[in-house]
């Protein structure tokens, strides 16, 4: 998941755990592991951003990373 969004909201890993994510689950999300729609909605809620913005941010990050390769 896009860590800059998390940082922009000033949320630590501990904060994300308080939203019901286990430490391991959140680490897997940060590492870019595939997630379910339900998890995507939970992340969107925790970061207090529309799911569309979250998807756009991740998409932008992936395109940028692909260009760097």
C-alpha positions in Angstrom: 0.0 0.0 0.0 1.2 3.5 -0.5 3.1 4.4 2.6 3.1 8.1 1.6 -0.7 8.2 2.2 -0.2 6.7 5.6 2.6 9.1 6.4 0.5 12.0 5.1 -2.2 11.1 7.6 0.5 10.8 10.3 -0.5 7.3 11.1 2.0 4.8 12.5 1.9 1.1 12.2 0.5 1.0 15.7 -2.3 3.3 14.6 -3.2 1.0 11.8 -3.2 -1.9 14.3 -5.7 0.1 16.3 -8.0 0.1 13.2 -8.1 -3.7 13.5 -5.2 -4.7 11.3 -2.7 -7.2 12.8 0.9 -6.2 12.7 1.7 -9.0 10.2 -1.3 -8.2 8.0 -0.4 -4.6 7.8 3.2 -5.5 7.0 1.9 -7.6 4.2 -0.2 -4.8 2.9 2.7 -2.4 3.0 4.8 -5.0 1.1 2.3 -4.9 -1.7 0.7 -8.3 -1.2 -2.7 -8.6 -2.9 -5.7 -7.6 -0.7 -9.4 -8.2 -0.8 -12.0 -5.5 -1.6 -13.0 -5.5 2.1 -9.4 -4.8 3.2 -9.2 -2.0 0.6 -12.3 -0.5 2.0 -10.9 -0.8 5.6 -7.7 0.9 4.5 -9.6 3.7 2.8 -11.6 4.2 6.0 -8.6 4.2 8.2 -6.8 6.7 6.0 -10.0 8.7 5.7 -9.7 9.0 1.9 -12.1 7.9 -0.8 -11.3 4.5 -2.1 -11.0 6.0 -5.6 -8.2 8.2 -4.4 -6.5 5.3 -2.8 -6.7 3.2 -6.0 -5.4 6.2 -8.1 -2.5 6.7 -5.8 -1.5 3.0 -5.9 -1.9 3.0 -9.7 0.3 6.0 -10.0 2.9 4.5 -7.8 2.9 1.3 -9.8 3.3 3.1 -13.1 6.1 5.2 -11.7 7.9 2.1 -10.5 7.5 0.3 -13.8 9.0 3.3 -15.7 12.1 3.2 -13.3 12.7 -0.4 -14.3 
